[in-house]
Amino acid sequence: MSKAQQVWNLKSRSMVAADSILDALKRRLVVPNSTRWNSAYDTVVVLNNLLEKNRQTIHRVMTQLKLQTLTDSDVGFLTENAQGMSNVAKALDKIQREDQAFLRSLLPTVAATVMKLKETKFRHLFYCGPLVDVIRAGSTKRFGLLPEDLECHLAAAFHPRFHRFWLELFNKSQVSRVTNTMEMVVETAITEANEEGSNITSNEDEEEDFFSNITRVQVSRSHRSLKSKA
């Protein structure tokens, strides 16, 4: 990664270097930006794509710029780095979207990310296994007891896309508690809705009673009119 960082640094500081890279690769090299969450990941992905298509060209440019060239080990590390970070980058993209920036999406996003990281680790990464371990540990530290929070569970469980499917895979011990609480919440909502409906009916009856002295006259006249026509 340090060799790649040297390329990015030189490209940012030197217009000559930037022009040399542009002339050789026919495109500008993306460099990390501290203001964007996924900037580092995006730059690695771009570099990996260039290495896959034009590795010899990149080797030649780095030599011309008097930089250490990338070895097979360096390329392997960059490839695995992108594999490990892709799940985190996608999760960050999702929770930044307006339609996903709600409590109901938080735990399913965390669960999906952690499970994907486990799958990545099972691929027997040669270079970046420790990176995946650090990310998983950081996730546990960052979210703490949130995966046990009932409010978060309910928010996700009532989401039409997630229900309890994610919980059965991610934290099965919580399924029974969440199911029971969901039933209680629904029963309470139904009871309150019925009571509200009763109140509305009662209010309508009161209104009818209030106007009975004038509406009965109208009803009586209507009956007499119908009889006379008959």
C-alpha angles and dihedrals in degrees: 000000000000091000091052089048089055090056092049093047094049092047090053095047102039127054089193091057091045091052092047091053091046093050092049100041098031090229139066119263114242114232130198117274120201093210095063123071097216097035097113092048093048092051092051091050091051092048091048091052090051092048091051092053104028109019094142091051092051089048090053094047093049090050091051090050089050093243128140109265124234117262127207088264091053092051091047091051093050091049093051091043090059091047092052096044097042093082092052092045092051091048091052091049091052099049090048091060116100093232092052101040094102136103091248091066099043104083095038088053092049091045094049091048095049092047092049090050089054090051090050091051091052089061087078098243111208099202111015105042090109089051091058090048091052092049092050092048090048091051091052091049094045098050097033112173094353092106086063095048111119095206091056091047093052093047090055095039092057091049108107092225101046107030106158097313094101092047093054089058100037106035111004093172089070097052097089094048093048093046093052092047092048090054091050092049092050093047091050092049092050092049092049091047091052091048091049090050090051091051091051091051090048091051091050090051090051091052091051091050091049093055096037094106092062101031094053090058089053092049091048092052091049091055092049091049092053092049093051092051090050 
